[in-house]
Amino acid sequence: MAAQTVASTTNSVDLGPAAALSCRECGHRVPLGPVFACEECFGPLEIAYDYSAYETEELRKRIEAGPANIWRYAPLLPVPADVADKPNINPGWTPLVKADNLARELGVTGGLYIKDDSGNPTHSFKDRVVAQALEAARAFGFTTLSCSSTGNLAGAVGAAAARAGFRSCVFIPHDLEQGKVVMAAIYGGELVGIEGNYDDVNRFCSELIGDPAGEGWGFVNVNLRPYYAEGSKTLAYEICEQLGWKLPDQLVVPIASGSQLTKIDKGLQELIKLGLVEDKPYKIFGAQAEGCSPVSVAYKAGHDVVRPQKPNTIAKSLAIGNPADGPYVLDIARRTGGAVEDVNDEQVVEAIKLLARTEGIFAETAGGVTVGVAKKLIESGLLDPSLTTVVLNTGDGLKTLDAVAGTGLTATIRPNLDSFREAGLA
Amino acid sequence: MAAQTVASTTNSVDLGPAAALSCRECGHRVPLGPVFACEECFGPLEIAYDYSAYETEELRKRIEAGPANIWRYAPLLPVPADVADKPNINPGWTPLVKADNLARELGVTGGLYIKDDSGNPTHSFKDRVVAQALEAARAFGFTTLSCSSTGNLAGAVGAAAARAGFRSCVFIPHDLEQGKVVMAAIYGGELVGIEGNYDDVNRFCSELIGDPAGEGWGFVNVNLRPYYAEGSKTLAYEICEQLGWKLPDQLVVPIASGSQLTKIDKGLQELIKLGLVEDKPYKIFGAQAEGCSPVSVAYKAGHDVVRPQKPNTIAKSLAIGNPADGPYVLDIARRTGGAVEDVNDEQVVEAIKLLARTEGIFAETAGGVTVGVAKKLIESGLLDPSLTTVVLNTGDGLKTLDAVAGTGLTATIRPNLDSFREAGLA
């Protein structure tokens, strides 16, 4: 993953407004390529853009005339201008639901919205990031799309690779639940069980990337990570456009690696700089499950560094014990006047039911975490109920049915009216 | 459900362009109301519209400027003009996927598309029909939304009622699989298990509608059926608009009750009459599972009537043994030059995998039926591969995981490169 790899792959790369990779820590720049760590300081690389050609109202019109998916924001993403014509899974433009019933229950008066990403092609926000990684993989001439995963990501990679005609090879712990295996295997790519736990899977993937056997392989969340991560910016873009090109006052965002939260902040900042929204304060709140709350613990202790935890929570899609972007999340929460909070598994389940009962949205456990944290933050006074608030639901309840398995029939009756009346249903 | 009920409920009803209910058999007209059978001949009632005020290009612009859901077609549906401002689940505007990989495998050269309705709020096309029924329920002053169901419909009704602030009461057989119970129960409405089979559930619901205890209850697929059924027209509208206001040459549509297929035909006819698409021939093909193929059997035998079957297929969402709209389906298939075909359960599973492998779309068993039937129709020469063809996927694979439970790991390795190479994965 050294500079020479970059030099050999970037000459013909067209990724639209993406100008270079830039180190988040030291600012060192390298050409666009399949690298993710700074050669100077080992800091994370991210995309630097050239947006200088854009005139605000022209850009707004171009976006509004674009397709009903993330490619309406192609001018702001590391993708070629004709991306919408290429085979991809085209996620995004998911509903921003005005959650008036939930607002009443929580006492929010300033407008409460759920950004519901369960409508994406494989029903999680991962489709957004994988769609980006796929375009980078195409630009770099890769032919295999890969990842390590224990759930949502596996399905998103399998589906995107199938649509785009890539080979896919997804690595998972060999003893994953059968339901999750089916959801990943159905797309027909290689699905490789690794005899070991998720850490073993990740270690093996890193080894493979450095080996000739991994040549031509794009690991969406490793060597394509700088491109992949940019997909989360589209959540910020969509929220603002769906609010009528307005910034929300407060956002509640789940934290797994923390990447999504940092990219939402980046997206909001870009919209301000481009003049697409007015420059006004907003607060970003991070949400974790108590059983995997390293960022929340650090936030409350006033620390700048995040101490890893061993995850133990039903919110498995957020169960990253050593979140790479944890320190950046802490910085953003503090800088914007937000906070980081966590809820326990029981509160997660309660929040899933609360959201379903009030708004008809069946969220994954990660959505239970954000709704539960929003409730807790309102109760503790950290979230201002008089302000416009957006809570993210990043996945689908159908994928975490076990978490709410206790939910069942409210009555059982015989098929006649007497039995119906006896049950008090009339 | 007699005429006097109608008279007392329709004076203040605003359902947009819906002018009356009209009998499909004898043409007898009655005012809009919660009735579904003709008082003269017991034929099915459907909505008659007044579209006379529309100028074609003005209407087209109005639709194109509308929201990214079915309410963009509000001018053509039995809903008030301000429907988009009311709390509803807002389904529709789901992707029409250009399925080039699948086309290559099937030998289709004229353009093959999947209309993928798994992106709807509760991941099936039922959200379209329930959203309509909800607006009718609101117009008629109902306060409880109800249905009998064994699956997709229960979730759609629960979610819509929750969003709109209706009470919901869904009736299911008491011994339904636990996963399906959870998907229906999560929305917090009444979920009543009936000691009996699905026929018993339906019989009980009919009894309840005729009883004072059922007053104020809207059964989406019984006393609200004429409104409910219109939701399927939006599939036709979207397909044509997404093709650039063009009719497809061929459509492959699943058959359960047959209502969806007849309403798709109605929607296409309306677009022609309104001048929104050119008047040209199209063929509608019906798809069933062999284990519940009463319409297919009748079609092949040249019959006009449909002989009921006892369903036995994994495609449970299509398992209606006595399809009410069967004769109309036969008529449409014959009139348009289409056909009705069926595939067995093994072919359904193969087709689910084929669609996932080629296009990254994980379909419910009903989607396996349509894709499998499309394949069979091409092989038999009934479907012309040189013509533009749209195949419907009406549901989500996550809801019928059992059907593909055999899908699994392609390899298991130890976490090292030697094991990786031994498995032939390099």
Interface residues (C-beta under 8 A of the other chain):
Chain A: A68 N69 P87 I89 N90 W93 P95 D100 N101 G119 N120 P121 T122 H123 G155 G158 A159 A160 A161 A162 R163 G165 C169 I172 H174 Q178 G179 V181 V182 M183 A185 I186 Y187 G188 G189 E190 L191 V192 G193 I194 E195 G196 D200 V201 R203 F204 E207 L208 D211 A213 I352 K353 A356 R357 T358 E359 G360 I361 F362 D396 G397 L398 K399 L401 V404 A405 T407 G408 L409 T410 A411 T412 I413 R414 P415 N416 L417 F420 R421 A423 L425 A426
Chain B: A68 P87 I89 N90 W93 P95 D100 N101 G119 N120 P121 T122 H123 G155 G158 A159 A160 A161 A162 R163 G165 C169 H174 Q178 G179 V181 V182 M183 A185 I186 Y187 G188 G189 E190 L191 V192 G193 I194 E195 G196 D200 V201 R203 F204 E207 L208 D211 A213 I352 K353 A356 R357 T358 E359 G360 I361 F362 D396 G397 L398 K399 L401 V404 A405 T407 G408 L409 T410 A411 T412 I413 R414 P415 N416 L417 F420 R421 A423 L425 A426
